[in-house]
Amino acid sequence: MVPKGFLFSTVDAAIKKPGRKDLALIVSQKEAAIAGMFTTNRVKAAPVKLDMEKIRSGRAQAIIVNSGNANACTGENGMQDAREIISLVAGALMVKPSHVYVCSTGVIGVPLPMNRIRPKISKLMLGLGKSTVEDVAKAIMTTDTFPKIVTRKIKIGGRTGTLTGICKGAGMICPQMATMLCFIMTDIAVRQKTLNKTLQGTINNSFNRITVDGDRSTNDTVLIMANGMIGNKHINEKSASYRLFNKALNDITYELSRMIVKDGEGATKLIEIQVRGAKNEKDARKAAFAVANSSLVKTALYGNDVNWGRIMAALGYSGIALREERTDIYFGKIAIVKKGTGTGRESKASNVIKRKEFTILIDLNIGKASAKVLTCDLTEDYVRINASYMT
């Protein structure tokens, strides 16, 4: 079940290849509050630049998104193409162009095939309400192997509100804000400032704590629309129901982030890197990401090789405060390193890393701060997928 007042449409525009739905439209029947976060990459796609300007108004009614083409590094023509798509959608829906957001994902540096996209806008309008949220989740996929959807329901003053999030992402994942594309819809009324602040907090604890390959996209975008269709009093941070809303949004972004890492290009394992006992939270986060992004660590985990020396090396070059002789490392519950030296329990630890999901705990034993990062292994399939991405 999706939030009240949201309609969906998808079509095949043959943007990269024919034969699949690759153009999607999300429409709120009522003008909605919107908040968003965008890539911190200094090279930004045309849609990102436009949406970053629009988001200041805090209002929206539609999102149009294509897969197969990122519309990034396409110069002024790319900006004009994105503006034209916005204009076409706004005209067809009879809404303000400032309330239409545009997103793209796919190959960088290739112009949008506008001759194929233009005639599909009217078909999107004719099909509005005939597609499902799952259809949209499938249409925005690139190298993803499954659609990513999470829904939560909460009670607000005798009414039931719904939050539904969809996202795509499997490669070029090390976001520092969000990841690839994510759209969250809710029929709960929320103050725009509250929506924005809450989104930022949930992103920092979810999408900002994942990595597949250490690469940051030019198109990363997270948008949340709240249309208030259940008729509740607008939620702010002091509202009695704010805690429920905040938890639901946290649940959605965290579950979606887990799905992205689990679906990492070529990945066979989902690994949580936990760092505790750090001097401060910044060091804990840096240490976790150093291990999570290490190609040597990731390939060892893929090969079921208990090579803890690679973890120690990553900690050493991470730039954190570190005392080698105090460092402990656990694979699951198996202590593989105590006080900086091996325990000789490799055979037991190897049973842990053969699992599809497991935890690596690193205790630095020099402070009280901690952090967690989700990552995956690195396989031959990752190379194969990315060696042929443009073809």
Secondary structure, 3 states (H helix, E strand, C coil): CCCCCEEEEEECCCCCCCCCCCEEEEEEEEEEEEEEEECCCCCCCHHHHHHHHHHHHCEEEEEEEEEEECCCCCHHHHHHHHHHHHHHHHHHHCCCHHHEEEEEEEECCCCCCHHHHHHHHHHHHHCCCCCCHHHHHHHCCCCCCCCEEEEEEEEECCEEEEEEEEEECCCCCCCCCCCCEEEEEECCCECHHHHHHHHHHHHHCCHHHECCCCCCCCCCEEEEEECCCCCCCCECCCCCCHHHHHHHHHHHHHHHHHHHHHCCCCCCCEEEEEEEEECCHHHHHHHHHHHHHCHHHHHHHHCCCCCHHHHHHHHHHCCCCCCHHHCEEEECCEEEEECCEECCCHHHHHHHHCCCEEEEEEECCCCCEEEEEEEECCCHHHHHHHHCCCC
